[in-house]
Amino acid sequence: MRVHIAAAWLVACFALAPGASAAVTGNPEAGKAQAAACGACHGQDGATPLDPTYPVLAGQNERYLKHQLQLIQTDARQIPLMAGQLNGKSEQDLADLAAFYASLPAKVGQAQGDDETLARAERLYRGGDLQKGVAACIACHGPSGRGNAPAGFPMVSGQAVGYTKKQLTEYREGRRNSDESYGAMMRGVAARLTDTEIAALAEYLHGLH
């Protein structure tokens, strides 16, 4: 039954995915020149953020990154620390930044926590929770957490624990709505997760690869 839920959710994900921006192709070298200032918070390698609530960007898929940059630039996704950082950047600039970070080696973390907690997180990730109506994360983010680049579903493997906890909580509380183009599916899933489950998933994803 859980497999059927995951399969159905995957079909829905593709059906709801916004169209790709094929008109602009990112240039990693051009993006590297622009990313110098970004390194102060996200690390020069894109994988060692200054704060654990900041995202790891290295290896993240280009389509997802570009979409998030567009949302942040227009304040559709409001991040106070990013306010004004993307002012004046063209669509090409955003595409170049996305291409640069996507070209960097992805980070591999080490999950912390007891075996029971991580096992619970793994069950949620791979099978969801039928009784609670939580779809399996694997349907959109893949067996190793690498995401789905063509669909624009993000890589969650190796992501900073604090960042994942914060984002899942914000989705649950309705403070993050950048999943609007995907039918608010992240808000729907997170709404059914407890603080304990969110913390466990954050640890599990940090070490998933």
C-alpha positions as CSV (number, residue, x, y, z in Angstrom):
1,M,0.0,0.0,0.0
2,R,2.8,2.4,0.9
3,V,4.4,1.7,-2.5
4,H,1.1,2.7,-4.2
5,I,1.0,5.9,-2.2
6,A,4.5,6.8,-3.2
7,A,3.8,6.0,-6.9
8,A,0.7,8.1,-6.9
9,W,2.5,11.0,-5.3
10,L,5.3,10.8,-7.8
11,V,2.7,11.1,-10.7
12,A,1.2,14.1,-9.0
13,C,4.6,15.7,-8.6
14,F,5.3,15.5,-12.3
15,A,1.8,16.7,-13.2
16,L,2.2,19.8,-11.0
17,A,5.8,20.6,-11.9
18,P,6.1,24.1,-13.4
19,G,7.5,24.5,-16.9
20,A,11.2,24.7,-17.3
21,S,12.9,27.9,-18.3
22,A,14.7,26.6,-21.4
23,A,15.3,30.1,-22.8
24,V,18.3,30.8,-20.5
25,T,21.2,28.5,-20.0
26,G,23.4,29.1,-17.0
27,N,27.2,29.5,-17.3
28,P,29.1,28.1,-14.2
29,E,32.2,30.3,-14.8
30,A,30.1,33.4,-15.0
31,G,28.3,32.3,-11.9
32,K,31.5,31.7,-10.0
33,A,32.5,35.3,-10.4
34,Q,29.1,36.4,-9.0
35,A,29.2,34.0,-6.1
36,A,32.2,35.5,-4.2
37,A,29.9,37.4,-1.9
38,C,27.6,34.4,-1.4
39,G,30.5,32.5,0.1
40,A,30.4,34.6,3.3
41,C,27.3,32.8,4.4
42,H,27.2,29.6,2.3
43,G,30.9,28.8,2.2
44,Q,33.3,29.3,-0.7
45,D,32.7,25.7,-1.5
46,G,28.9,26.0,-1.2
47,A,29.0,23.2,1.3
48,T,30.2,24.7,4.6
49,P,27.6,27.3,5.6
50,L,28.4,29.9,8.2
51,D,25.3,28.9,10.2
52,P,23.6,25.5,10.4
53,T,20.3,27.1,9.5
54,Y,21.8,28.2,6.1
55,P,21.5,25.8,3.2
56,V,24.2,23.7,1.6
57,L,24.1,24.8,-2.1
58,A,26.9,22.6,-3.6
59,G,25.5,20.0,-5.9
60,Q,22.0,21.2,-5.7
61,N,20.2,20.9,-9.0
62,E,20.2,23.9,-11.3
63,R,16.5,24.1,-12.0
64,Y,15.6,24.1,-8.3
65,L,18.3,26.7,-7.5
66,K,17.2,29.0,-10.2
67,H,13.6,28.8,-9.2
68,Q,14.4,29.6,-5.6
69,L,16.6,32.5,-6.6
70,Q,13.7,33.9,-8.6
71,L,11.3,33.6,-5.7
72,I,13.8,35.2,-3.3
73,Q,14.5,38.1,-5.8
74,T,10.8,38.9,-6.1
75,D,10.1,38.4,-2.4
76,A,7.7,35.5,-3.2
77,R,10.0,33.6,-0.8
78,Q,11.0,36.0,2.0
79,I,14.3,35.5,3.7
80,P,15.3,38.6,5.7
81,L,19.1,37.9,5.4
82,M,18.8,37.6,1.6
83,A,16.8,40.9,1.3
84,G,18.5,43.0,-1.4
85,Q,21.2,40.5,-2.2
86,L,19.7,39.7,-5.6
87,N,18.6,43.2,-6.6
88,G,19.6,44.2,-10.1
89,K,20.5,40.6,-11.2
90,S,19.1,39.6,-14.5
91,E,17.6,36.2,-15.3
92,Q,20.9,35.3,-16.9
93,D,22.7,36.2,-13.7
94,L,20.4,34.0,-11.6
95,A,20.9,31.1,-14.1
96,D,24.6,31.5,-13.9
97,L,24.6,31.4,-10.1
98,A,22.4,28.3,-10.2
99,A,24.7,26.6,-12.7
100,F,27.8,27.4,-10.6
101,Y,26.5,25.9,-7.4
102,A,25.0,22.9,-9.3
103,S,28.5,22.2,-10.7
104,L,30.2,22.0,-7.3
105,P,30.7,18.6,-5.5
106,A,27.8,17.7,-3.3
107,K,28.4,17.4,0.4
108,V,28.1,14.0,2.2
109,G,27.2,14.2,5.9
110,Q,27.1,11.8,8.8
111,A,23.7,11.3,10.5
112,Q,23.7,11.6,14.3
113,G,21.2,10.0,16.6
114,D,20.2,6.6,18.0
115,D,19.3,3.7,15.7
116,E,15.6,3.7,16.6
117,T,15.3,7.4,15.7
118,L,17.1,7.0,12.4
119,A,15.1,3.9,11.6
120,R,11.9,5.8,12.1
121,A,13.1,8.5,9.8
122,E,14.1,6.0,7.2
123,R,10.6,4.5,7.3
124,L,9.0,7.9,6.8
125,Y,11.4,8.7,4.0
126,R,11.0,5.5,2.1
127,G,7.5,4.4,3.0
128,G,5.6,7.4,4.4
129,D,3.0,6.9,7.0
130,L,-0.3,5.5,5.8
131,Q,-2.2,6.2,9.0
132,K,-1.2,9.8,9.1
133,G,-1.5,10.3,5.3
134,V,2.2,11.2,4.9
135,A,3.5,10.4,1.4
136,A,7.0,8.9,1.1
137,C,9.7,11.4,0.5
138,I,11.5,9.0,-1.8
139,A,8.8,9.5,-4.5
140,C,10.1,13.0,-5.3
141,H,13.6,13.1,-3.7
142,G,14.8,9.7,-4.9
143,P,16.4,6.7,-3.1
144,S,19.6,8.5,-2.3
145,G,18.1,12.0,-1.7
146,R,19.5,13.4,-4.9
147,G,16.2,14.8,-5.9
148,N,14.9,15.0,-9.5
149,A,16.6,17.6,-11.6
150,P,14.3,17.6,-14.6
151,A,11.3,18.1,-12.4
152,G,13.0,20.7,-10.2
153,F,12.7,18.6,-7.0
154,P,15.7,19.5,-4.7
155,M,18.5,17.3,-3.5
156,V,18.1,16.8,0.2
157,S,21.1,14.5,0.8
158,G,23.8,16.1,2.9
159,Q,21.7,19.1,3.7
160,A,22.5,21.0,6.9
161,V,20.4,19.6,9.8
162,G,19.4,23.0,11.1
163,Y,18.3,24.2,7.7
164,T,16.1,21.1,7.0
165,K,14.5,21.3,10.4
166,K,13.8,25.0,9.9
167,Q,12.3,24.5,6.4
168,L,10.1,21.6,7.3
169,T,8.8,23.5,10.3
170,E,8.1,26.6,8.2
171,Y,6.3,24.5,5.7
172,R,4.2,22.9,8.5
173,E,3.4,26.3,10.0
174,G,2.6,27.8,6.6
175,R,5.4,30.3,6.7
176,R,7.1,28.9,3.6
177,N,4.9,28.6,0.5
178,S,7.5,28.2,-2.3
179,D,5.8,24.9,-3.1
180,E,2.8,26.7,-4.6
181,S,3.7,25.7,-8.1
182,Y,3.6,22.1,-6.9
183,G,0.2,22.2,-5.4
184,A,1.5,23.0,-1.9
185,M,2.6,19.4,-1.5
186,M,5.4,20.1,1.0
187,R,3.0,22.0,3.2
188,G,0.6,19.1,3.0
189,V,3.2,16.6,4.0
190,A,4.9,18.7,6.7
191,A,1.5,19.5,8.3
192,R,1.3,16.0,9.6
193,L,4.9,15.8,11.0
194,T,5.7,16.2,14.7
195,D,8.8,18.1,15.9
196,T,10.4,14.8,16.8
197,E,9.8,13.4,13.3
198,I,11.1,16.6,11.7
199,A,14.3,16.4,13.8
200,A,14.8,12.8,12.9
201,L,14.3,13.3,9.2
202,A,16.8,16.2,9.3
203,E,19.4,14.0,10.8
204,Y,18.7,11.1,8.4
205,L,18.8,13.3,5.3
206,H,22.1,14.8,6.4
207,G,23.7,11.4,6.2
208,L,21.7,10.0,3.2
209,H,23.7,9.3,0.1
